[in-house]
């Protein structure tokens, strides 16, 4: 299957980093996880498929087995959807028909102050741990005789994780551009396994979250880069429920992300179902609302050629300086 003519290119990390003057964040624990992913996990993305197939009685039985297996491996969310051309990055081809979306929660206790070293390490820890889940789920499918492909949460994916997750019933698209799950909020990460095994698909979720986002402005208020819009964009395409999407100003978001511990401020400040998911489940005491460190935002970066990036609108460019929100502190100049 090939992508649509309007498909977006995969994120060009090297070009974006070049545009902001290179990689400048130095967090050894983050680099340790990156090394583990590339040296220990990547070689296991592919493996032999058992020559004898152990079939399932029906697509529903296959999907149930997939979900039980993924949960036993440590997944917090599992869903299934059919892959469509609009789910595929420009220039890629995907022969598989189904995507098994897999999600794993991040620990809210690591996001008490953001951006921070702790929040950056937690994001990378989950990328690594979730990578283990999708690799082992793929191996379990191969052991039953079914070919599949690993789409690592940090790797060079062929499919867009967000549309896959929305169709697999993970939640609804938030103002901040991440999926909001009714139980986990947005504080989780996603990977997937692609296969042509006949599976019963899940349905997209309509739980009123999109309407909640229209009235809530927490991520907009607490975005240190001031990159989250006030209104939905008629030019950004539709979400899975037919709503115009919110479109983040990547030219403002990425420079801040690249200079200040990979930011992630928009995730812990999201107040949807906050009392339910904003806890540290290992027992560490946590605040209900995190402290956001508002460093001075770097200059915007719009240097990546349009053919190498998704399109984004300029948000709050050249306006007055945003006042310091209630739960925020000024960073070092």
Secondary structure as GFF3:
##gff-version 3
##sequence-region A 1 333
A	DSSP	alpha_helix	13	19	.	.	.	ID=ss1
A	DSSP	alpha_helix	28	36	.	.	.	ID=ss2
A	DSSP	pi_helix	37	41	.	.	.	ID=ss3
A	DSSP	three_ten_helix	42	44	.	.	.	ID=ss4
A	DSSP	alpha_helix	59	72	.	.	.	ID=ss5
A	DSSP	beta_strand	77	82	.	.	.	ID=ss6
A	DSSP	three_ten_helix	85	87	.	.	.	ID=ss7
A	DSSP	beta_strand	98	105	.	.	.	ID=ss8
A	DSSP	three_ten_helix	108	111	.	.	.	ID=ss9
A	DSSP	beta_strand	113	114	.	.	.	ID=ss10
A	DSSP	alpha_helix	117	143	.	.	.	ID=ss11
A	DSSP	beta_strand	148	151	.	.	.	ID=ss12
A	DSSP	alpha_helix	161	167	.	.	.	ID=ss13
A	DSSP	beta_strand	172	173	.	.	.	ID=ss14
A	DSSP	beta_strand	179	180	.	.	.	ID=ss15
A	DSSP	beta_strand	188	195	.	.	.	ID=ss16
A	DSSP	alpha_helix	209	215	.	.	.	ID=ss17
A	DSSP	alpha_helix	218	222	.	.	.	ID=ss18
A	DSSP	alpha_helix	250	259	.	.	.	ID=ss19
A	DSSP	alpha_helix	265	268	.	.	.	ID=ss20
A	DSSP	alpha_helix	274	277	.	.	.	ID=ss21
A	DSSP	beta_strand	291	294	.	.	.	ID=ss22
A	DSSP	three_ten_helix	306	308	.	.	.	ID=ss23
A	DSSP	beta_strand	328	330	.	.	.	ID=ss24
###
